[in-house]
Amino acid sequence: MPDMPKEPITLSGDCPALAIPAGHEVTLPKGITLTIMQTLGGSFTVMAPAGLFRIDGRHAPLLGLEPPADAPAPPSVGPVTESAVWETLRTCFDPEIPVNIVDLGLIYDMRLSPGPKNGSRVDIKMTLTAAGCGMGPSIAADAQRKLVAVPGITEANVEIVWDPRWHPSMISPEGREKLGIE
């Protein structure tokens, strides 16, 4: 994580967060001391006394920081495109790996269809790097939360599947470069 302090930070106010790996929403209380472990995809992964949490970049002022430079740009207005869905998925990261879930090869299927209220529905099938990985619920919740924030998407479903089994050969050239894999 470049240029992020590893010194403890004290929250200046109550802050919404996602528990890692469970993926459920919590509120971290004002005054709690955190350490930022990484910032990717427009969010912060922090260590608190109760464990790891993901804080959305828009809550950066509560950390005394600026929003991350890689925060997702708001999608353009108009019909939802497959390109907008893939762009959004590229802002989702395993908190332990500095490569997005698309470039890691974790997304097996993406389907865009008409959804409720004149919107679009997106269905994602994704996997994890290992069947025992406890990060699945957290990563899936992050992807779903970001997808339903895209204007025009009224419903998103992210399903974790295990077939085919993930293999490092599924990592994109961009991901391989980021990880230093030849």
Secondary structure, 3 states (H helix, E strand, C coil): CCCCCCCCEECCCCEEEEEECCCCEEEECCCCEEEEEEEECCEEEEEECCEEEEEEHHHHHHHCCCCCCCCCCCCCCCCCCHHHHHHHHCCCECCCCCCECCCCCCEEEEEEEECCCCCEEEEEEECCCCCCCCCHHHHHHHHHHHHHCCCCEEEEEEEECCCCCCCHHHCCHHHHHHHCCC
